[in-house]
Every structure is written in structure tokens, then in C-alpha cells.
Amino acid sequence: MLAQFSPGQYVRHPQEPNWGIGQVQSSVADRVTVNFENAGKQLIIVGMVELIVLSAEEAHKEQNRTR
């Protein structure tokens, strides 16, 4: 079963740590559009990449730490 994502959720791409924190823009079937800090909008196929979901608090802490 594929993970469900909602707009506004914060995620990280496990194979692309340099992309930074991403925020889900949309989710349709197995495709999630994510806007990453350092890579812009990326279309992720959920069956190929297991995105790491972050809480808003975790995302804000990480963003503040890298600035």
C-alpha cells in the first residue's frame, strides 16, 4: 500500500539530502509534487522513493539550523 500525502506536509528525500526540506504541494495516486528548499518542485513517484515525513516542528528546527 502506498503512503498517503497531504498538501502542506513536510518531507525529506532519503537519497537526496542536499535537496533540504520539502513541502508537499499535491498528491495524486502514486505521484507527489514536492517543493524542496534547494531543488525546487520535484515530482516523486511514491513507489520508487520512500519519502521521510517530518512534523512541522522538526522541519522548522532543521530549517533554522541550516540557515
C-alpha positions in Angstrom: 0.0 0.0 0.0 1.3 3.4 -0.9 1.8 6.1 1.7 -0.8 9.0 1.6 0.5 12.5 1.5 -1.4 15.8 2.1 -0.6 19.3 0.8 1.4 21.1 3.4 3.2 18.1 4.9 6.9 18.4 5.3 9.2 15.6 3.9 12.8 14.8 3.2 14.1 12.7 0.2 16.3 9.9 1.7 18.6 9.7 -1.3 18.9 13.5 -1.9 19.7 15.1 1.5 21.1 18.2 -0.3 17.6 19.0 -1.5 16.7 20.0 2.0 13.2 20.0 3.5 10.3 19.7 1.1 6.7 20.7 1.4 4.1 18.6 -0.4 2.2 20.6 -2.9 -0.1 17.9 -4.3 -0.7 14.2 -4.3 -2.5 12.2 -7.0 -2.4 8.4 -7.0 1.3 7.4 -6.7 2.7 10.8 -7.6 3.6 13.6 -5.2 4.7 17.1 -6.1 7.1 18.5 -3.5 8.7 21.9 -3.4 12.2 21.4 -1.9 14.3 24.2 -0.4 17.3 23.6 -2.6 15.9 21.7 -5.6 12.5 23.4 -6.3 9.5 21.5 -7.4 10.1 17.8 -7.9 7.6 15.0 -9.0 8.1 12.0 -6.8 6.8 8.5 -7.6 6.0 7.1 -4.2 6.5 3.5 -5.2 10.1 4.3 -6.1 11.1 6.6 -3.2 10.0 6.3 0.4 9.8 10.0 1.5 10.6 10.7 5.2 7.7 12.6 6.7 8.6 15.3 9.2 6.4 17.1 11.7 6.1 20.9 11.2 8.2 21.3 14.4 11.0 19.1 13.1 11.0 20.8 9.7 11.2 24.3 11.3 14.1 23.2 13.6 16.0 21.8 10.6 15.4 24.9 8.5 16.6 27.2 11.3 19.7 25.0 11.9 20.8 25.2 8.3 20.4 29.0 8.0 
